[in-house]
Amino acid sequence: MVRSLFNYKNPFIWIIIHIGIGVVSVFSPFPLIVFFYLFFILSIPYIFEKEKINSKLAFIIVYLSSFEIISRMAKSSPYIPYELGKYLMMFLLILGLFKKKQHKIIGISLFLLLLPSFFYDYSGFVDNSDIRFNVFGAINIGLAVWYFYGKEFTPRGFKLIIILLVLPLISSLSYTIIKTPDLASIDFNLGANFETTGGFGSNQVATVFGFGMLITFYLWLNKISLSGNKYFDLIFFILFTFQGLLSFSRGGIIGGVVGILIVIYFLTRSSVSSLDNANINQVKKFFIPGILFLGMSAFTANYLTNGLLLLRYQGETEGTLAGSKVKTLNTLSSDRISIVESDLELLFDYGLLGVGAGASKYLREDHRGVVAHVEASRLIAEHGIFGILFIVLIFYLFWVVYRMNNKNIFKGLLFSFLFLGWFTTFHAATRTYITPLLIGISLIQVINEKKITLPR
């Protein structure tokens, strides 16, 4: 099974399998649990293989981590842990680091910068669950950068990574479509909608669906077959867009759209010869229809919600429409700006070392007890000067990724991965696997050696 997926010779069968996983998960989580652990057990021999180009361990990390959201939707915890991406990714990344020959200092630095705040707690209330919830995501960023930085993949190997990222998202998509009631029966309002996200957190679902939009658009635009049929591939792009918009959760969809624009920008800067060599010389032929389908999906979703979708993206609330509330950055960000301000006050009140890992929610004067929503402000409040340095290094990575893979047509997608990974932390902190995984993957090297083939 593992070898078959890594060769991806029967794409339509794998698409049907992942659609089926989503459908059956509506009724019971156990088929999903069985599939997940069967794949994990069968992949163990590959985990301990020697690291090389097109690392199978990297494929396994990408694929299994991407089951996080469908596992949460199907309520498979504790059999598949709720924070699967944090625990499994951390375990596999550490295994990979033992086998990696070269270790880039930036990944090690990101990891070490988080450690001092473990030794103090100005609130007196932090427990192990606070540490796991708040800090493990940032730790995984450091580990992912440490492991993936400079890891080499052939174009075929990188295309497989893209496919492995999206397959479990197709399971999440099919789950939400089955669970969504007749749209005419949904009472849409100007808040996040849970009826169109399978009853699960709309912010997290919109995050992965925005990512699904980006990947399926890229695959379709570049004629990389996901299902074996380009029209079927286009349907996935439309469905990710439409279902994501109906979540009424804006951050994930905005991130996906900006990611698409980044990809388009880099492709337009690619030379004609590089596009020809990659067999994507008809980008313009696919680009315009793709943008039209994106616009049609948004128009249809807005029409079916009686215009409320557009108002939601304009930042309107019931209060602003009634005139009882003024539209501000706080209303536009669903109070995230206020939380950021409270986090910055903690830094000024408690000094340059911050308040300690996981302590910010207990010490804010406003929003006391509210968990972190913006990772950058949490890093500043809890880790102080070390958190600021962590953020500086993340922004340095944007320069690194921009400079890497200079003559490679995959550069745009890698840069969009880094953008989307970090952008997600501004509306969902590090609640999902998306941030560490995408930041890590953005740092790989895609090499053009025709003699190297995908390992079997």
N, C-alpha and C positions, 0 to 999 in steps of 0.2 A: 504493500500500500504506500509506504513512504517513498520507495523508489519510483513508483508510478506517478506520484504527485510531483516529485522533483524533475521527472522527465516531461511531464505535462503533455503527453501525446494524445490523450483523449479528453480535450477540454470540455466538450459538452457533457460528458458523464460527470466530471467533477463539478460543473455548474449545477446539474440536477441533484447531486449529492448534497451540496450546500444549501440549495433551495429547500430540499427535503428536511435537512436538519432544522431549519427555521420553522417549517410548517409543523413538524412533529413536536417541537419544543413548546408550541402553544398548548398542547395537551399534556405533555409530560417531559420533565427535564432528563429522564434517564437515558434515552437514546443519545442525546448530546453528551452526557457524562461518559457513556460507554465508548462512543467514537473518540472523544478527547483522550481518554486514558489508553485506549487501544493504540492510537497514533503515537502517544508519548512512549509507551512501552516498546513499540516496534522501532522507534527512532533512537533508542538508547545506544545501540552500536554505533550509529552515526555521530552521536554527541561526543564520543571519545575518539573519533578519528583524528588523525593529525591535521592541524590547520593548514589550509592551502588556498589557492585561488578558488573562488566559488565555494566558500566554506559551507558545509551542510549544517553545522551548528548555527550559523547565522540564519539559514533558511528556517531552521526549527524555532529559533527565537522569534523570528518575524511571524511565522504562522501560528504558533500556539499562543503567543501574547495577544494576537488579534481576536481570539475567542472571548476576550474579557466582557464585551458588551452583551453578546448573545447569552453568555453564561449568567450575567446579572438579570437580563430580561426573563430568562427561563427559571430564575430562582434556584439555581443548581448548587448554591452554597449550603452546607460546607464541603460538599464533595468536590466541587470546583470553587476554590476560594473567591469571595466577592472581589477582593483586590488581587486577582490573578496576575495582572500585569506587573504589580510591584514584587510579589513573592517569586513567581516563576522566572521573570526576567532577571531579577537580582541573582537567583541561583545559577541560571544558565550563563549570565554574563561573567560571574566570578569563575565558573568552570572554564570559560573561554579565555579569561585573562591568564590562567595558569599555563595555557598552551600558546599564548601569543608571544612572539619573539621580540617585537619592538613595542615599546610603551611610550606613547606621546605624553609629555609633561603636562599638557593642558587638561587631559582627562584626570590624571592623578591629582592635579591642583584643585579641580572642581570637587572632587571627592573629599580631599583633606580640609577644604574650607568649611565644610559642614560639621566637622567633628567637634570643634571647641564648644559649641552651644549645647552639646549633650551633657556638659558638666556643671551647668547652672540652670536654675529655674526660679525666677523672681515671683512667680505666682504661687508656688507650693502645691499646685493641683495637677501638674502634668503626670500622666501615667503612660504605660507602654503603648496603649491604643492611640494616644495623642501623637507619640513619636512616629508610630507606623503610618498614621493617616497623613501627617503633615510633612515628614522629612524623607520617608522612603522614596517618594517620587523624585525629589531632588537628588537623592543619592543615586538613583537609577540613571539620572541624566549624566552624572559624573562617570558612572560605570560604562554606560553606553558609548559616551565619547571616547573613553579609555579603550574600549574593545573595538569599536567600528572604525576609528580614525585610521585612514590609510589602507584599510583592508581592501584587497583587490578582487574585482569581479569582471568577468567578460560581459559584453553587452547582453549575451543570452542569459547569463547568471543574474544580471541586474533586472532584466525583464521578468525573470521568475520571481524575484523579490517583490516586484510590483503586483504580480498576480497573487502571490501568497498573502499580501496585505489585504487584498480586496475580497478574497473568497469567503472568509468568515463574516465580512460585512454584508455579503449577499444573504447569509443566514439571518442576520439582524433585520435586513430589509424585508425578507419574506415573512418574518415573524410579525413585524409591525403592520404589514399589509393585511395579513389574515386577521389580526386583532383589531384593526381599525373598523369601527361601525360605519354604517351608511353616513356619508358626509352631511346629508340633509338633516340627520338627527343630532348632529353635534352642535352644541351651543358655543360657538366660537366667541371669544372675548379678546381683550387686549393684553392678556397674560399668556404665559407658556401653556401649551396644550398637551395633556397626557393621554388623551384618547387616541391621538394619531401616532403615539410613540409606544404603543403596546402597554400602556399603564406604567411605563418606566420613566426615569428622569429625562425630561425633554432636552435639557442642556447637553447631557452626555450623548444622547441619540443624535441630536443635530450636529454635534462635533464629529462623530464618525460618519454621518451621512454627508456632511460637507467634504470630508476627506474622500469618501466614496465618489462624490461628484468629480473631484479633482483627478482621481486615478482613472475612472472610467472615461472621462473626457480625454485624458492623455492617451490612453490605450486606443481609443477610437480615432483620435486625431492622427496618431502615428501608425495606424493600421497594425497594431499589435493585437493579435487575436486573443480574446478572453474566453469566448464561448465557441469559437469556430465559425461564427456568423457575424458579420459587421453590423447587421440590422438588429440582431439580438443584443449585441454589445451596446448599441445606441439606446436601446430600451432601458438598460440598467442605468445609464447616465440620466435619462429622463426621470426614472423612478426615484433615484437617490435625490435628485433635485426637488421633485414634487413632494415627496414624503418629508424631506427635510424642511421645506418651506412650511408645510402644514403643522410642524412642531411648534411654530411661533417662537422658537428660540433662535435668536439672531446670530450670536457669536460664531457658531460652527459654520453656518451657511456663508456668512460674510468672509470667514477665513478661507473656505473652499473657493469662492469666487475670486478673491485676491490671488490665491494660489494658481488658479487657471490663468489669470492675467500675467502672472510672473512667467509661467511656462510659455505663453504666447510671445511675450517680450523677448525671451532668450531664443526662441525658435526663429523669430524674425531677424535676429542678429547672427544666426548661423549661416555659414557659407553655403552656396548652392551645391558645391561638391560634397560637403559633409552630409547634407540632407539626401543627396542622391545615393551616397554610400550606405546610408541607413535605410534606404528604400522608403523615404517619406517625402519624396519630391512633390507630392500633391497636397501639401499642408493646407494651402489656400482653398483647395477644393472641399476639404473637410471642415475647415475652420468656420466659414460663414454659416453653413447649416448648423454646426454645433452651437454657435451663439444664438441663432434663431430658435433652436429647440430650448435653450436655456431661458430665453425671453418668453417663449410660449408657455413653458411650465410655470413661470412666475405669474404671467397674466391669468392663466387658468386657475391657479391656486387663489389668486386675489379675487377673481370672479366668484368662485365657489364659497369664499368666506365673506361675501358681501362687502368687499373693500376693506375689511379689517386687517388683512395681511399688510397692505401698504401702510396703513396707519400705525401698525405695530413697528414697522421698520422706520417710520418717521419719528418714533419715540413717544407717540401719544399713549396716554393712559385714560382710564375712565375719569380720573380727576382732572386731567388737562382738558379733555373735551367738555367737561361740565363747567370748567372755569374755576374750580375750587383749588387747583394746583397749577403752579407755573412750570412749564417745561424747562428743565435744566439738564446739565450733564449727569446729575444724579438720577433723574427720571429716565434719561436715555440709557444709562448703564445699570438700571435696576439696583440703585444704591451702592454700587461697587466703588464709586468715587469717594463716598463717605467712609467706607471701610478702609480705603487706601489712606485717607487723611488721618484716621484713627491709628493706623499702623505707623505712620510717620511720627505722630505725636509720641508713641511709645519709644521710638529711638531717641527723641529729644529728652524724654523724661528719665530713661534708664541708662543712657550712655551708649558709647560706641560698640559695646559688645552685644547689645540687644537684650531681650528679656529671656532668652533661652528657647530651645527647640520645643514647639508645641504650646508655648505659654501665652501667645498673643491673645487668643480668644478669651482668656480668663482676666485679662488686664485692661482691655479697651473700656473707656468710659462709655462710649457709644458702641452698640453692636456687641455687647458683652455676651459671650457664649456662641457667637456666630463663627463658624469655621472659615478658614481662608478662602477667598474667592479670586484674589490676584496674587500669583506666586511671587512677583517682584516685591510687593509691599510686605508680604510675609517674610521673605528673606531678609529685608531690611530691618523689620521689627524684631525678629527672633534671633538673627545671626549678626546683626549690626554691621560693622566694617567688613567682616568676612562675607556677609551676604551681598554687600555692595560690590566687592571684588568678584564674587560669583557672577553677578549680573554683567559686569564689565567683560569677563571672559566669554560669556555667552554672546555678547555683541561682537567680540573679536572673532568668534566663529563665523559670523556673517562674512567677514573679510576673507577668512580662510576658505570658505566654500566658494565664494566668488572667484578666488584665485585658482582653485583646484579645477581639474577637468576642463581646462580652458578651451581645448579644441574638440570638446565632446558634446554631442547633441543632447546628452542626458543632463547637462549642467542645470538647465532651467528647472527640471523636476527636482533635482537635489536641493537647489536653492529654495524652491517652494516648500519642500519638506521641512527645511530648517525654519522658514518663516512660519509655517502652520504649526509646527511643534511649539515654538515660543509664543506665538499669538494665542494659542489655546490657553496658555497659563493666565491670560488677562481676563478670561471669563469663566474658566473652570479649574484654576490653579493646576495641580497635578493629579486630578481625580481619575484620569484615565491613562492607559498605556501610551496614548498618542504622543505625548510630549517627549518622554525619554527615547522612545523608539525612533521617532522621526528625526530628532536632533542627532541621534547616533548614526542612522542610515545616511543622513545628508553628508557625512564625512568620508564615505567610502570612495575608492578610486575605481573608475570604470576604464579598463584597459582594452585596447583593440589589438588582440593577438589572435589571429584566425586559427592558429594551430591548437589553441586551448579550447577544449570542449567541456560541456557541463559534465561533472563527475557522475558516474552511474553507480 
